[in-house]
């Protein structure tokens, strides 16, 4: 979160994820003057996950500047589902929840088969 680029919203976000092989991956939000191309912190974390060898996310925590948990947006919930699946644990403002709780009836690879 400390390295976020958030000059427009002044709302830095950081995220960290535990990978099934024990690695930690992280990301931060990167804003853009063309708001639609702003990248959420989770986008950076998933890119870091793939850049460092892939794997599955086991647990994820996304926080604001004060270190308080944030609920990932809808787009990011889909990213977390794709790279962590239904059992990935997510720290939310209401406590730890599985992705199946955070994104019930998720769309995934099984829908494309």
N, CA, C and O of each residue as an XYZ file, in Angstrom:
452
protein
N       0.833     -1.183      0.000
C       0.000      0.000      0.000
C       0.874      1.241      0.000
O       0.505      2.276     -0.555
N       2.021      1.127      0.621
C       2.921      2.263      0.691
C       3.509      2.671     -0.636
O       4.013      3.786     -0.768
N       3.460      1.799     -1.623
C       4.006      2.125     -2.941
C       2.912      2.358     -3.978
O       3.203      2.460     -5.170
N       1.662      2.444     -3.539
C       0.553      2.685     -4.459
C       0.722      4.024     -5.169
O       1.307      4.963     -4.629
N       0.203      4.090     -6.383
C       0.182      5.331     -7.160
C      -1.272      5.775     -7.206
O      -2.042      5.300     -8.041
N      -1.652      6.683     -6.313
C      -3.043      7.083     -6.173
C      -3.191      8.605     -6.103
O      -3.767      9.121     -5.144
N      -2.670      9.347     -7.123
C      -2.723     10.804     -7.055
C      -4.122     11.384     -7.264
O      -4.348     12.547     -6.928
N      -5.063     10.620     -7.804
C      -6.383     11.149     -8.116
C      -7.368     10.882     -6.981
O      -8.112     11.779     -6.584
N      -7.380      9.675     -6.464
C      -8.312      9.335     -5.390
C      -7.711      9.569     -4.010
O      -8.439      9.735     -3.031
N      -6.370      9.583     -3.934
C      -5.674      9.651     -2.652
C      -6.136      8.505     -1.739
O      -6.270      8.667     -0.526
N      -6.373      7.344     -2.363
C      -6.849      6.155     -1.652
C      -5.925      4.981     -1.985
O      -6.264      4.133     -2.811
N      -4.756      4.935     -1.338
C      -3.829      3.840     -1.619
C      -4.348      2.511     -1.074
O      -4.892      2.436      0.027
N      -4.163      1.476     -1.875
C      -4.607      0.142     -1.508
C      -3.437     -0.816     -1.692
O      -2.682     -0.715     -2.659
N      -3.299     -1.737     -0.761
C      -2.295     -2.785     -0.869
C      -2.937     -4.137     -0.663
O      -3.956     -4.256      0.017
N      -2.337     -5.154     -1.250
C      -2.857     -6.508     -1.106
C      -1.691     -7.482     -1.027
O      -0.656     -7.282     -1.663
N      -1.868     -8.524     -0.252
C      -0.880     -9.591     -0.165
C      -1.611    -10.914     -0.236
O      -2.722    -11.058      0.274
N      -0.967    -11.880     -0.878
C      -1.561    -13.203     -1.002
C      -0.560    -14.280     -0.665
O       0.620    -14.181     -1.002
N      -1.038    -15.307      0.001
C      -0.246    -16.495      0.286
C      -0.515    -17.496     -0.820
O      -1.667    -17.799     -1.130
N       0.565    -18.014     -1.420
C       0.468    -18.964     -2.522
C       0.590    -20.373     -1.963
O       1.186    -20.568     -0.904
N       0.038    -21.345     -2.652
C       0.044    -22.729     -2.170
C       1.432    -23.318     -1.984
O       1.568    -24.354     -1.333
N       2.472    -22.690     -2.534
C       3.842    -23.175     -2.323
C       4.570    -22.396     -1.221
O       5.770    -22.582     -1.020
N       3.848    -21.527     -0.509
C       4.420    -20.778      0.605
C       4.917    -19.386      0.261
O       5.259    -18.619      1.161
N       4.967    -19.038     -1.027
C       5.393    -17.691     -1.413
C       4.357    -16.669     -0.981
O       3.184    -16.991     -0.796
N       4.809    -15.430     -0.823
C       3.919    -14.290     -0.649
C       4.027    -13.420     -1.889
O       5.127    -13.136     -2.361
N       2.900    -13.002     -2.409
C       2.872    -12.077     -3.539
C       2.076    -10.861     -3.102
O       1.214    -10.954     -2.229
N       2.367     -9.724     -3.710
C       1.681     -8.501     -3.286
C       1.412     -7.601     -4.486
O       1.912     -7.831     -5.588
N       0.619     -6.584     -4.243
C       0.302     -5.610     -5.274
C      -0.225     -4.339     -4.648
O      -0.552     -4.303     -3.462
N      -0.306     -3.292     -5.460
C      -0.866     -2.018     -5.018
C      -1.655     -1.424     -6.174
O      -1.441     -1.784     -7.332
N      -2.569     -0.511     -5.855
C      -3.318      0.121     -6.927
C      -2.435      1.109     -7.684
O      -1.555      1.752     -7.112
N      -2.696      1.209     -8.984
C      -1.965      2.119     -9.862
C      -3.011      2.872    -10.681
O      -3.596      2.330    -11.619
N      -3.232      4.124    -10.311
C      -4.247      4.929    -10.985
C      -3.726      5.503    -12.296
O      -2.533      5.452    -12.595
N      -4.663      6.051    -13.066
C      -4.355      6.639    -14.356
C      -5.316      7.794    -14.578
O      -6.470      7.731    -14.154
N      -4.856      8.843    -15.236
C      -5.723      9.983    -15.524
C      -6.952      9.554    -16.326
O      -8.018     10.156    -16.195
N      -6.811      8.525    -17.146
C      -7.956      7.915    -17.820
C      -8.464      6.835    -16.866
O      -8.017      5.690    -16.927
N      -9.387      7.194    -15.995
C      -9.777      6.353    -14.864
C     -10.056      4.895    -15.222
O      -9.760      3.999    -14.432
N     -10.611      4.654    -16.382
C     -10.980      3.289    -16.770
C      -9.813      2.326    -16.874
O     -10.012      1.112    -16.823
N      -8.605      2.838    -17.019
C      -7.451      1.942    -17.126
C      -6.657      1.854    -15.827
O      -5.540      1.337    -15.808
N      -7.233      2.354    -14.756
C      -6.624      2.204    -13.430
C      -6.571      0.722    -13.082
O      -7.485     -0.037    -13.406
N      -5.495      0.322    -12.418
C      -5.338     -1.077    -12.008
C      -5.537     -1.204    -10.506
O      -4.915     -0.489     -9.720
N      -6.401     -2.113    -10.125
C      -6.598     -2.406     -8.705
C      -5.369     -3.131     -8.168
O      -4.590     -3.705     -8.929
N      -5.208     -3.096     -6.862
C      -4.083     -3.772     -6.218
C      -4.072     -5.264     -6.538
O      -3.008     -5.849     -6.741
N      -5.245     -5.877     -6.584
C      -5.336     -7.306     -6.853
C      -4.820     -7.652     -8.238
O      -4.268     -8.733     -8.442
N      -4.996     -6.732     -9.206
C      -4.457     -6.959    -10.558
C      -2.939     -7.091    -10.504
O      -2.358     -7.980    -11.127
N      -2.304     -6.196     -9.750
C      -0.848     -6.259     -9.598
C      -0.405     -7.521     -8.890
O       0.618     -8.108     -9.244
N      -1.171     -7.947     -7.884
C      -0.810     -9.157     -7.148
C      -0.916    -10.389     -8.037
O      -0.037    -11.250     -8.005
N      -1.972    -10.483     -8.824
C      -2.140    -11.633     -9.719
C      -1.041    -11.625    -10.790
O      -0.555    -12.688    -11.179
N      -0.651    -10.454    -11.263
C       0.466    -10.375    -12.206
C       1.744    -10.867    -11.547
O       2.519    -11.598    -12.163
N       1.967    -10.473    -10.305
C       3.146    -10.931     -9.554
C       3.093    -12.444     -9.340
O       4.120    -13.118     -9.414
N       1.916    -12.971     -9.077
C       1.741    -14.412     -8.920
C       2.220    -15.140    -10.173
O       2.991    -16.096    -10.087
N       1.765    -14.689    -11.320
C       2.149    -15.342    -12.572
C       3.615    -15.110    -12.911
O       4.296    -16.016    -13.392
N       4.102    -13.893    -12.660
C       5.489    -13.562    -12.975
C       6.476    -14.395    -12.166
O       7.587    -14.665    -12.620
N       6.068    -14.800    -10.970
C       6.987    -15.520    -10.090
C       6.747    -17.028    -10.071
O       7.244    -17.720     -9.183
N       6.001    -17.535    -11.027
C       5.876    -18.986    -11.143
C       4.483    -19.558    -11.058
O       4.318    -20.776    -11.123
N       3.470    -18.715    -10.912
C       2.101    -19.221    -10.879
C       1.747    -19.842     -9.548
O       2.301    -19.482     -8.509
N       0.832    -20.767     -9.589
C       0.329    -21.399     -8.378
C      -1.062    -20.916     -8.053
O      -1.681    -20.186     -8.828
N      -1.545    -21.327     -6.904
C      -2.896    -20.984     -6.463
C      -2.837    -20.142     -5.205
O      -2.046    -20.419     -4.303
N      -3.664    -19.124     -5.142
C      -3.767    -18.305     -3.940
C      -4.530    -19.089     -2.875
O      -5.576    -19.678     -3.147
N      -3.994    -19.085     -1.672
C      -4.600    -19.773     -0.540
C      -5.324    -18.777      0.363
O      -6.402    -19.065      0.883
N      -4.723    -17.607      0.540
C      -5.290    -16.575      1.411
C      -4.888    -15.207      0.887
O      -3.792    -15.036      0.354
N      -5.788    -14.223      1.043
C      -5.563    -12.874      0.517
C      -6.057    -11.849      1.534
O      -7.085    -12.038      2.184
N      -5.300    -10.758      1.656
C      -5.720     -9.651      2.500
C      -5.472     -8.345      1.760
O      -4.352     -8.066      1.331
N      -6.515     -7.553      1.616
C      -6.454     -6.263      0.931
C      -6.755     -5.185      1.971
O      -7.729     -5.287      2.716
N      -5.903     -4.141      2.015
C      -6.051     -3.122      3.061
C      -5.979     -1.703      2.509
O      -5.444     -1.463      1.427
N      -6.532     -0.772      3.281
C      -6.442      0.647      2.957
C      -5.212      1.251      3.641
O      -4.416      0.525      4.237
N      -5.056      2.565      3.559
C      -3.875      3.237      4.112
C      -3.707      3.038      5.613
O      -2.597      3.145      6.134
N      -4.801      2.751      6.309
C      -4.744      2.541      7.751
C      -4.578      1.066      8.126
O      -4.587      0.713      9.305
N      -4.426      0.212      7.115
C      -4.271     -1.212      7.366
C      -5.581     -1.930      7.650
O      -5.580     -3.081      8.088
N      -6.697     -1.255      7.404
C      -8.011     -1.855      7.633
C      -8.404     -2.695      6.426
O      -8.131     -2.307      5.290
N      -9.040     -3.841      6.654
C      -9.435     -4.709      5.539
C     -10.427     -4.028      4.607
O     -11.319     -3.297      5.039
N     -10.247     -4.289      3.317
C     -11.169     -3.817      2.291
C     -11.771     -5.019      1.575
O     -11.097     -6.029      1.373
N     -13.023     -4.911      1.198
C     -13.644     -5.942      0.377
C     -13.225     -5.707     -1.071
O     -13.414     -4.605     -1.587
N     -12.664     -6.709     -1.736
C     -12.300     -6.538     -3.138
C     -13.526     -6.201     -3.986
O     -14.627     -6.680     -3.717
N     -13.325     -5.375     -5.009
C     -14.413     -5.024     -5.920
C     -14.824     -6.266     -6.724
O     -14.167     -7.303     -6.643
N     -15.885     -6.160     -7.480
C     -16.389     -7.292     -8.260
C     -15.372     -7.835     -9.244
O     -15.192     -9.048     -9.345
N     -14.710     -6.954     -9.966
C     -13.684     -7.382    -10.929
C     -12.595     -8.171    -10.215
O     -12.146     -9.205    -10.708
N     -12.176     -7.686     -9.067
C     -11.095     -8.337     -8.334
C     -11.548     -9.639     -7.694
O     -10.753    -10.569     -7.561
N     -12.806     -9.719     -7.299
C     -13.319    -10.985     -6.785
C     -13.223    -12.056     -7.866
O     -12.901    -13.210     -7.584
N     -13.505    -11.662     -9.105
C     -13.398    -12.613    -10.218
C     -11.940    -13.043    -10.408
O     -11.673    -14.221    -10.646
N     -10.996    -12.100    -10.306
C      -9.571    -12.449    -10.401
C      -9.166    -13.413     -9.289
O      -8.440    -14.376     -9.536
N      -9.629    -13.159     -8.076
C      -9.294    -14.026     -6.956
C      -9.903    -15.411     -7.132
O      -9.280    -16.413     -6.781
N     -11.110    -15.473     -7.672
C     -11.742    -16.769     -7.936
C     -10.907    -17.548     -8.950
O     -10.644    -18.735     -8.760
N     -10.500    -16.892    -10.003
C      -9.731    -17.551    -11.072
C      -8.409    -18.102    -10.552
O      -7.973    -19.172    -10.977
N      -7.771    -17.382     -9.640
C      -6.424    -17.758     -9.196
C      -6.370    -18.355     -7.794
O      -5.296    -18.712     -7.311
N      -7.526    -18.464     -7.141
C      -7.564    -19.060     -5.811
C      -8.659    -20.094     -5.650
O      -8.523    -21.042     -4.876
N      -9.742    -19.910     -6.380
C     -10.846    -20.856     -6.310
C     -11.731    -20.672     -5.098
O     -11.543    -19.735     -4.321
N     -12.691    -21.558     -4.932
C     -13.729    -21.396     -3.911
C     -13.224    -21.454     -2.475
O     -13.861    -20.904     -1.578
N     -12.086    -22.111     -2.242
C     -11.600    -22.274     -0.873
C     -10.598    -21.208     -0.441
O     -10.213    -21.171      0.728
N     -10.169    -20.347     -1.350
C      -9.237    -19.276     -1.001
C      -9.868    -18.421      0.104
O     -11.032    -18.031      0.009
N      -9.097    -18.140      1.139
C      -9.585    -17.368      2.282
C      -9.278    -15.882      2.069
O      -8.152    -15.515      1.733
N     -10.284    -15.039      2.267
C     -10.145    -13.603      2.046
C     -10.481    -12.860      3.338
O     -11.541    -13.067      3.929
N      -9.565    -11.994      3.766
C      -9.858    -11.133      4.912
C     -10.797    -10.035      4.424
O     -10.473     -9.314      3.481
N     -11.945     -9.907      5.055
C     -12.938     -8.903      4.684
C     -13.237     -8.030      5.908
O     -12.812     -8.358      7.015
N     -13.951     -6.941      5.724
C     -14.337     -6.140      6.883
C     -15.164     -6.918      7.914
O     -15.258     -6.505      9.070
N     -15.761     -8.038      7.501
C     -16.547     -8.874      8.410
C     -15.762    -10.067      8.938
O     -16.323    -10.923      9.622
N     -14.470    -10.131      8.627
C     -13.646    -11.261      9.038
C     -13.263    -12.129      7.851
O     -13.524    -11.770      6.702
N     -12.650    -13.260      8.124
C     -12.188    -14.153      7.061
C     -13.375    -14.892      6.463
O     -14.200    -15.466      7.174
N     -13.438    -14.863      5.121
C     -14.480    -15.577      4.389
C     -13.842    -16.307      3.220
O     -12.823    -15.868      2.687
N     -14.439    -17.419      2.823
C     -13.957    -18.138      1.647
C     -14.439    -17.408      0.393
O     -15.398    -16.637      0.439
N     -13.770    -17.659     -0.705
C     -14.200    -17.054     -1.964
C     -15.605    -17.490     -2.335
O     -16.330    -16.729     -2.976
N     -16.013    -18.696     -1.950
C     -17.380    -19.121     -2.263
C     -18.403    -18.275     -1.502
O     -19.546    -18.152     -1.942
N     -18.007    -17.691     -0.368
C     -18.878    -16.764      0.353
C     -18.807    -15.362     -0.252
O     -19.817    -14.665     -0.346
N     -17.610    -14.959     -0.657
C     -17.383    -13.615     -1.194
C     -17.962    -13.475     -2.605
O     -18.410    -12.396     -2.994
N     -17.949    -14.575     -3.367
C     -18.457    -14.547     -4.744
C     -19.321    -15.789     -4.976
O     -18.909    -16.712     -5.679
N     -20.528    -15.812     -4.381
C     -21.384    -16.983     -4.562
C     -21.810    -17.137     -6.015
O     -21.971    -16.156     -6.740
N     -21.986    -18.372     -6.418
C     -22.406    -18.688     -7.789
C     -21.443    -18.099     -8.817
O     -21.868    -17.576     -9.847
N     -20.155    -18.187     -8.536
C     -19.131    -17.589     -9.397
C     -19.099    -18.204    -10.786
O     -19.394    -19.386    -10.968
N     -18.740    -17.392    -11.748
C     -18.487    -17.831    -13.110
C     -17.025    -18.240    -13.190
O     -16.156    -17.490    -12.745
N     -16.737    -19.392    -13.735
C     -15.366    -19.854    -13.823
C     -15.127    -20.747    -15.017
O     -15.967    -20.862    -15.910
N     -13.971    -21.374    -15.019
C     -13.564    -22.239    -16.140
C     -14.583    -23.348    -16.391
O     -14.785    -23.756    -17.535
N     -15.223    -23.838    -15.334
C     -16.211    -24.911    -15.492
C     -17.392    -24.477    -16.369
O     -18.045    -25.313    -16.993
N     -17.660    -23.170    -16.412
C     -18.762    -22.667    -17.249
C     -18.396    -22.636    -18.724
O     -19.278    -22.509    -19.574
N     -17.124    -22.749    -19.040
C     -16.671    -22.699    -20.436
C     -16.461    -24.077    -21.024
O     -16.182    -24.206    -22.216
N     -16.592    -25.110    -20.207
C     -16.349    -26.485    -20.682
C     -17.457    -26.954    -21.598
O     -17.416    -28.082    -22.088
